[in-house]
Amino acid sequence: MILRRIGSDIILVPFGNALKDHNGLFMLTESACFLWEQLPECNSVEELAKKLFDEYDVTEEQALADTKEFINKLVELEIIDL
């Protein structure tokens, strides 16, 4: 997947092998975009949630809940494996 910003929209675009599994684009919020960009650097959901907490004005509990929801959605859509 490639992340693209087009105007105010943030989009994940499938390419290569992902094209055969995903024939559409994925719209992201700013916080989802932040999490996506942090994925390669993080080894756990908790580490990713901590980065979200540090970056945005949310509680630690909300950061963890939002991060889990984001990761679960990526797994559900078969964009990432755990």
C-alpha positions as CSV (number, residue, x, y, z in Angstrom):
1,M,0.0,0.0,0.0
2,I,1.1,3.5,-0.8
3,L,0.0,6.5,1.3
4,R,-1.1,9.5,-0.8
5,R,-2.3,12.9,0.2
6,I,-4.6,14.5,-2.3
7,G,-5.8,17.9,-1.2
8,S,-7.3,17.3,2.3
9,D,-7.8,13.6,1.7
10,I,-5.4,10.9,2.9
11,I,-5.7,7.7,0.9
12,L,-4.0,4.2,1.0
13,V,-3.6,3.0,-2.6
14,P,-3.0,-0.7,-3.3
15,F,-0.2,-1.6,-5.7
16,G,1.7,-4.7,-6.7
17,N,0.3,-7.9,-5.2
18,A,-2.1,-5.9,-3.1
19,L,-4.0,-5.0,-6.3
20,K,-5.3,-8.6,-6.7
21,D,-6.7,-8.5,-3.1
22,H,-7.9,-4.9,-2.9
23,N,-9.6,-3.2,-5.8
24,G,-10.4,0.0,-4.0
25,L,-8.8,2.9,-2.2
26,F,-8.9,3.3,1.6
27,M,-9.6,6.7,3.1
28,L,-7.7,7.5,6.4
29,T,-8.2,10.1,9.1
30,E,-5.3,12.2,10.3
31,S,-4.8,10.0,13.3
32,A,-5.1,6.8,11.2
33,C,-2.5,8.2,8.9
34,F,-0.2,8.9,11.8
35,L,-0.7,5.3,13.0
36,W,0.0,3.9,9.5
37,E,3.2,5.9,9.3
38,Q,4.3,4.6,12.7
39,L,3.6,0.9,12.0
40,P,7.1,0.0,10.7
41,E,8.7,1.4,13.8
42,C,6.5,-0.3,16.4
43,N,6.6,-3.8,17.8
44,S,3.3,-3.8,19.7
45,V,-0.1,-2.3,19.8
46,E,0.8,-0.7,23.1
47,E,3.9,0.9,21.6
48,L,1.8,2.3,18.7
49,A,-0.9,3.5,21.2
50,K,1.8,5.3,23.2
51,K,3.0,7.2,20.1
52,L,-0.7,8.2,19.4
53,F,-1.1,9.4,23.0
54,D,2.1,11.4,22.7
55,E,1.1,13.0,19.5
56,Y,-2.6,13.8,20.0
57,D,-4.7,15.2,22.9
58,V,-6.3,11.9,24.0
59,T,-6.2,9.8,27.1
60,E,-4.0,6.7,27.2
61,E,-7.2,4.6,27.3
62,Q,-8.6,6.3,24.3
63,A,-5.3,6.0,22.4
64,L,-5.2,2.3,23.1
65,A,-8.8,1.7,22.1
66,D,-8.4,3.7,18.9
67,T,-5.1,1.9,18.0
68,K,-6.7,-1.5,18.6
69,E,-9.7,-0.6,16.4
70,F,-7.3,0.6,13.7
71,I,-5.2,-2.5,13.8
72,N,-8.2,-4.8,13.9
73,K,-9.7,-3.1,10.8
74,L,-6.4,-3.5,8.9
75,V,-6.3,-7.2,9.8
76,E,-10.0,-7.6,8.9
77,L,-9.3,-6.1,5.5
78,E,-6.2,-8.3,5.2
79,I,-4.0,-5.3,4.8
80,I,-1.7,-6.5,7.5
81,D,-1.0,-9.8,9.3
82,L,-0.5,-10.2,13.0
